[in-house]
Amino acid sequence: MAVAFTTLAAGLWASPIASAATTAVNLATASTYAVMAGSTITNTGPTVISGDIGLSPGTAITGFPPGLQSSGVTQVSNAPVGIAQSDLTAAYLDAASRTPFSTVSGDLGGSTLVSGVYQSASSLSLTGTVTLNGGGDPSAVFIFQSASTFTAATGSQVLLENGAQACNVFWQVGSSATLGTSSRFSGSLMALTSITLNTGAQVSGRVLARNGAVTLDGNSITVPTCALAVSTTTVAPTTTTVAPTTTTVAPTTTTTVAPTTTTTVAPTTTTTAVVSSATTVPVTTTSTTTPVTTTTAAPTTTTSTTVVPSGPPATGFGGTAGHRSSPRTPLILGSLGLAGFFGALALRERRRG
């Protein structure tokens, strides 16, 4: 291996520091282009391009068909591709100026690199496989700076692992770049002059030549897309302590209503006796009432008073005293008659009852 051990080791050790400040290169409108050139684009064989094709200021695109553009549009010497070329120039200069960097030289094959900026003061090559380790971060960025050429040998490979993505890999080449037969390349290849892809070379990325030509031969080129980083939030278990609740219930006063006493008054029998000097007839009156205070009159005694006439008694034999009737006699006789009458009525009513 041509990479000096001390230089590569230093780069591997320093790259985590560089990765903390490494951000992706902004391609702006050039990001939609799978192939872009300054002079010409030529193709041989069944090349398949997924993405836009652009040429400016040149005007000649040949080899389509048999080449196929499976998606995207083709822009030739118009305003959109002119803007895209300007954005490519800005992105190229941005990548070339990135610091801090780890110094590498010679062949990258057999290396495992973490996110960061890697610079070669001369040419850069790849024989075998270089592994780019994202460290579990899908936004990890890798930038390679080559002062002159870049050459990937036949069957060489850029292997992405542990979250590394082709959309975040950028190769800035100071002159021309060549990808060998059946090589597998990842990242956006930005060359100052020309780019050549030999037979069967496959690119997950972009082939962008600022000033020169792009030459294709039965290749596959696909503009990469970036998977968004998934944010995982770990929620600590929450313990909720519920304080015991004391409920004080005020004593309840229960009023006991005494039973209601209903007094049933037995029928009251009232006996009124009418007394006369002749005959006393009992009169019985029976009635049933609700509680009533009944006053029973005591029997009334009628006393007959005989008035003794004044003067000598009438003998019938003469004398000066003649017979004289008392004025009260009719009253007494009338009272006795009424008493007898009412007694008879009472007796008749009782017999009827």
C-alpha positions as CSV (number, residue, x, y, z in Angstrom):
1,M,0.0,0.0,0.0
2,A,1.3,3.4,-1.0
3,V,-0.4,5.3,1.9
4,A,2.2,6.0,4.6
5,F,1.2,4.3,7.8
6,T,2.0,7.2,10.0
7,T,0.0,9.6,7.8
8,L,-3.1,7.3,7.6
9,A,-3.0,6.5,11.3
10,A,-2.8,10.2,12.0
11,G,-5.8,10.8,9.7
12,L,-7.9,8.1,11.3
13,W,-7.2,9.5,14.8
14,A,-7.8,13.1,13.8
15,S,-10.9,12.5,11.7
16,P,-13.4,12.3,14.6
17,I,-12.4,15.9,15.5
18,A,-12.8,17.0,12.0
19,S,-16.2,15.2,11.6
20,A,-17.7,17.3,14.4
21,A,-17.5,20.4,12.2
22,T,-18.0,18.7,8.9
23,T,-21.1,19.6,7.0
24,A,-22.4,18.5,3.6
25,V,-21.3,20.4,0.5
26,N,-24.2,22.4,-1.0
27,L,-24.7,21.5,-4.7
28,A,-27.8,23.7,-4.9
29,T,-29.4,23.2,-8.4
30,A,-26.6,20.9,-9.5
31,S,-27.8,18.3,-7.1
32,T,-30.5,17.0,-9.5
33,Y,-27.9,16.2,-12.2
34,A,-26.5,12.6,-12.6
35,V,-24.2,13.7,-15.4
36,M,-23.0,17.2,-16.2
37,A,-20.1,18.4,-18.5
38,G,-18.6,21.5,-19.9
39,S,-17.6,20.4,-23.4
40,T,-19.3,17.1,-24.5
41,I,-21.1,14.0,-23.2
42,T,-20.5,10.8,-25.1
43,N,-21.7,7.3,-24.5
44,T,-21.1,3.8,-25.7
45,G,-23.3,0.8,-24.8
46,P,-26.4,0.4,-22.6
47,T,-25.7,3.2,-20.1
48,V,-28.6,3.9,-17.7
49,I,-28.8,7.3,-16.1
50,S,-31.3,8.1,-13.3
51,G,-31.3,11.9,-12.9
52,D,-30.8,15.0,-15.0
53,I,-28.3,15.3,-17.8
54,G,-26.7,18.8,-18.4
55,L,-24.2,20.2,-20.8
56,S,-22.9,23.8,-20.9
57,P,-21.4,25.6,-22.6
58,G,-20.9,22.7,-25.0
59,T,-23.8,21.4,-27.2
60,A,-22.9,17.8,-28.3
61,I,-24.5,14.8,-26.5
62,T,-24.0,11.5,-28.3
63,G,-24.8,7.8,-27.6
64,F,-28.4,8.2,-26.5
65,P,-29.6,5.7,-27.6
66,P,-28.3,3.1,-26.9
67,G,-27.9,5.0,-23.6
68,L,-31.1,5.6,-21.6
69,Q,-32.2,8.3,-19.3
70,S,-34.6,6.5,-17.0
71,S,-35.7,9.7,-15.1
72,G,-35.0,13.4,-15.1
73,V,-34.6,15.9,-18.0
74,T,-31.8,16.8,-20.3
75,Q,-30.6,20.5,-20.4
76,V,-28.2,21.7,-23.1
77,S,-26.8,25.2,-23.1
78,N,-29.8,26.9,-21.6
79,A,-30.4,28.9,-18.5
80,P,-31.1,26.1,-16.0
81,V,-27.9,24.2,-16.8
82,G,-25.9,27.4,-16.9
83,I,-27.1,28.1,-13.3
84,A,-26.3,24.5,-12.4
85,Q,-22.8,24.9,-13.7
86,S,-22.4,28.0,-11.6
87,D,-23.6,26.1,-8.5
88,L,-21.2,23.3,-9.4
89,T,-18.3,25.7,-9.4
90,A,-19.3,27.1,-6.0
91,A,-19.6,23.6,-4.6
92,Y,-16.3,22.5,-6.0
93,L,-14.5,25.5,-4.4
94,D,-16.3,24.9,-1.1
95,A,-15.1,21.3,-1.0
96,A,-11.5,22.3,-1.9
97,S,-11.4,24.8,1.0
98,R,-12.6,22.6,3.8
99,T,-10.5,22.4,6.9
100,P,-9.3,20.9,9.2
101,F,-8.3,17.9,7.2
102,S,-6.4,14.6,7.6
103,T,-3.5,14.2,5.2
104,V,-3.5,11.1,3.0
105,S,-1.5,10.1,0.0
106,G,-1.3,7.3,-2.5
107,D,-3.8,4.5,-2.4
108,L,-6.9,4.5,-0.1
109,G,-7.5,0.8,-0.6
110,G,-7.8,-1.3,2.5
111,S,-8.6,1.7,4.7
112,T,-11.5,2.3,7.0
113,L,-12.2,6.0,7.4
114,V,-14.6,7.9,9.7
115,S,-16.4,11.1,8.9
116,G,-14.1,14.0,8.1
117,V,-12.0,15.8,5.5
118,Y,-9.1,14.0,3.8
119,Q,-6.6,15.8,1.6
120,S,-3.9,14.6,-0.8
121,A,-1.4,17.2,-1.9
122,S,-0.9,15.2,-5.2
123,S,-2.9,12.4,-6.9
124,L,-5.2,10.0,-5.1
125,S,-6.0,6.4,-6.1
126,L,-8.1,3.5,-5.0
127,T,-7.2,-0.1,-5.3
128,G,-9.4,-2.6,-3.7
129,T,-11.9,-1.3,-1.1
130,V,-12.0,1.8,1.0
131,T,-14.6,1.6,3.8
132,L,-16.4,4.7,5.0
133,N,-17.8,4.2,8.5
134,G,-20.6,6.6,9.4
135,G,-20.4,5.7,13.1
136,G,-24.1,5.2,13.3
137,D,-24.8,8.7,12.1
138,P,-26.7,8.9,8.8
139,S,-25.6,12.6,8.5
140,A,-21.9,11.7,8.6
141,V,-20.0,13.6,5.9
142,F,-16.8,12.5,4.0
143,I,-14.9,15.0,1.8
144,F,-11.8,14.0,-0.3
145,Q,-9.5,16.6,-1.7
146,S,-7.1,15.6,-4.5
147,A,-4.7,18.2,-5.9
148,S,-4.4,16.5,-9.3
149,T,-6.0,13.2,-10.5
150,F,-8.1,10.5,-9.0
151,T,-8.0,6.9,-10.3
152,A,-10.2,4.0,-9.2
153,A,-8.7,0.7,-10.3
154,T,-10.6,-2.1,-12.0
155,G,-13.0,-3.8,-9.6
156,S,-12.3,-1.2,-6.8
157,Q,-15.1,-0.3,-4.4
158,V,-16.2,2.5,-2.1
159,L,-18.0,0.7,0.7
160,L,-20.4,2.5,3.0
161,E,-21.2,1.1,6.4
162,N,-22.7,1.9,9.8
163,G,-25.0,4.8,8.5
164,A,-22.7,6.3,5.9
165,Q,-24.7,7.5,2.8
166,A,-23.6,8.3,-0.8
167,C,-25.4,11.6,-0.7
168,N,-22.9,12.8,2.0
169,V,-19.7,11.7,0.2
170,F,-17.8,14.3,-2.0
171,W,-14.7,13.9,-4.1
172,Q,-13.0,17.1,-5.3
173,V,-10.4,16.4,-8.0
174,G,-8.0,19.1,-9.3
175,S,-7.8,17.8,-12.8
176,S,-9.3,14.5,-14.3
177,A,-10.9,11.4,-12.8
178,T,-11.1,7.8,-14.1
179,L,-13.3,5.0,-12.8
180,G,-12.0,1.5,-13.8
181,T,-13.9,-1.4,-15.4
182,S,-16.6,-2.8,-13.1
183,S,-15.7,-0.5,-10.3
184,R,-18.3,0.5,-7.7
185,F,-18.2,4.1,-6.7
186,S,-20.1,6.1,-4.2
187,G,-20.4,9.9,-3.9
188,S,-20.4,13.0,-6.0
189,L,-17.3,13.1,-8.2
190,M,-16.5,16.8,-9.1
191,A,-13.5,17.2,-11.5
192,L,-12.1,20.4,-12.8
193,T,-11.6,19.0,-16.3
194,S,-12.9,15.6,-17.5
195,I,-14.3,12.3,-16.1
196,T,-14.1,8.9,-17.8
197,L,-16.1,5.8,-16.8
198,N,-14.8,2.5,-18.2
199,T,-17.0,-0.4,-19.1
200,G,-19.5,-1.5,-16.5
201,A,-18.5,1.1,-13.8
202,Q,-21.4,1.9,-11.5
203,V,-21.9,5.1,-9.6
204,S,-24.2,5.8,-6.7
205,G,-23.8,9.5,-6.9
206,R,-22.9,12.1,-9.6
207,V,-20.4,12.6,-12.4
208,L,-19.8,16.3,-12.7
209,A,-17.1,17.8,-14.9
210,R,-16.8,21.6,-14.8
211,N,-14.8,22.3,-18.0
212,G,-14.1,19.1,-19.9
213,A,-16.0,16.0,-21.2
214,V,-17.8,13.1,-19.6
215,T,-17.2,9.8,-21.4
216,L,-19.5,6.8,-20.6
217,D,-19.4,3.1,-21.6
218,G,-22.3,0.8,-20.5
219,N,-22.5,2.4,-17.0
220,S,-25.1,2.9,-14.3
221,I,-25.4,6.3,-12.6
222,T,-28.0,7.1,-10.0
223,V,-28.5,10.3,-8.1
224,P,-28.6,9.3,-4.4
225,T,-31.2,10.3,-1.9
226,C,-30.5,10.8,1.7
227,A,-32.4,8.9,4.4
228,L,-33.4,11.3,7.2
229,A,-31.9,10.7,10.6
230,V,-34.3,9.1,12.9
231,S,-34.5,10.7,16.3
232,T,-35.0,8.3,19.2
233,T,-36.3,9.8,22.4
234,T,-36.1,7.7,25.5
235,V,-38.7,8.6,28.1
236,A,-37.7,7.7,31.6
237,P,-40.4,5.9,33.5
238,T,-42.5,8.2,35.6
239,T,-43.5,7.2,39.1
240,T,-46.5,8.9,40.4
241,T,-47.1,8.7,44.2
242,V,-50.6,9.4,45.2
243,A,-50.9,10.6,48.8
244,P,-53.6,8.7,50.8
245,T,-56.8,10.6,51.0
246,T,-58.6,11.0,54.3
247,T,-62.3,11.7,54.1
248,T,-63.9,12.9,57.3
249,V,-67.6,12.3,57.4
250,A,-69.5,14.5,59.8
251,P,-71.7,12.5,62.3
252,T,-75.2,12.2,61.0
253,T,-78.0,13.0,63.5
254,T,-80.9,10.7,63.2
255,T,-84.2,12.0,64.6
256,T,-86.6,9.2,65.7
257,V,-90.2,10.3,65.5
258,A,-92.2,8.8,68.3
259,P,-95.1,6.6,67.2
260,T,-98.3,8.6,66.8
261,T,-101.0,7.6,69.3
262,T,-104.5,7.6,67.9
263,T,-107.2,7.8,70.5
264,T,-110.5,6.2,69.6
265,V,-113.3,7.6,71.7
266,A,-115.9,5.0,72.4
267,P,-119.4,5.9,71.7
268,T,-120.8,8.0,74.5
269,T,-124.2,7.1,75.9
270,T,-126.0,10.1,77.3
271,T,-129.1,9.4,79.4
272,T,-131.4,12.2,80.2
273,A,-134.0,11.6,82.7
274,V,-137.1,13.7,82.8
275,V,-138.7,13.7,86.2
276,S,-142.1,14.8,87.1
277,S,-144.3,14.4,90.0
278,A,-146.2,11.8,88.2
279,T,-143.9,9.5,86.1
280,T,-140.2,9.6,85.2
281,V,-139.5,8.1,81.7
282,P,-135.8,7.5,80.9
283,V,-134.7,8.9,77.5
284,T,-131.6,7.3,75.9
285,T,-129.7,9.1,73.1
286,T,-126.9,7.2,71.4
287,S,-124.4,8.9,69.1
288,T,-120.8,8.1,67.8
289,T,-118.4,11.0,67.4
290,T,-114.8,11.8,67.0
291,P,-113.2,12.9,70.3
292,V,-115.9,15.2,71.7
293,T,-116.4,16.4,75.2
294,T,-120.0,15.6,76.1
295,T,-121.6,17.2,79.1
296,T,-124.3,15.1,80.6
297,A,-127.0,17.1,82.4
298,A,-127.9,15.8,85.7
299,P,-131.6,14.8,86.1
300,T,-133.8,17.8,86.7
301,T,-136.3,17.5,89.5
302,T,-139.5,19.4,89.2
303,T,-141.1,20.2,92.5
304,S,-144.8,20.8,92.7
305,T,-145.7,23.4,95.2
306,T,-149.1,23.5,96.7
307,V,-150.2,26.9,97.5
308,V,-152.1,27.1,100.7
309,P,-155.0,29.5,100.2
310,S,-155.1,32.4,102.6
311,G,-158.0,32.9,104.9
312,P,-160.3,30.3,106.3
313,P,-160.7,27.1,104.4
314,A,-163.8,26.7,102.3
315,T,-166.0,24.3,104.1
316,G,-169.1,24.8,102.2
317,F,-170.9,25.5,105.3
318,G,-170.9,29.1,105.1
319,G,-168.6,31.6,106.8
320,T,-167.0,34.6,105.5
321,A,-164.3,32.8,103.6
322,G,-165.4,31.7,100.2
323,H,-163.6,29.1,98.0
324,R,-160.8,30.7,95.9
325,S,-158.6,29.0,93.3
326,S,-154.8,29.7,93.2
327,P,-153.5,31.5,90.1
328,R,-150.6,29.0,89.8
329,T,-152.8,26.0,89.5
330,P,-153.2,26.2,85.7
331,L,-149.4,26.5,85.2
332,I,-148.7,23.4,87.3
333,L,-151.3,21.4,85.5
334,G,-149.9,22.6,82.1
335,S,-146.4,21.5,83.1
336,L,-147.6,18.1,84.1
337,G,-149.4,17.7,80.9
338,L,-146.4,18.7,78.7
339,A,-144.2,16.3,80.7
340,G,-146.5,13.5,80.1
341,F,-146.8,14.3,76.4
342,F,-143.0,14.4,75.9
343,G,-142.6,11.3,77.9
344,A,-145.0,9.5,75.7
345,L,-143.2,10.7,72.6
346,A,-139.9,9.5,74.0
347,L,-141.3,6.1,74.8
348,R,-142.7,5.8,71.3
349,E,-139.4,6.7,69.7
350,R,-137.5,4.2,71.8
351,R,-139.9,1.5,70.8
352,R,-139.4,2.4,67.2
353,G,-135.6,2.2,67.6
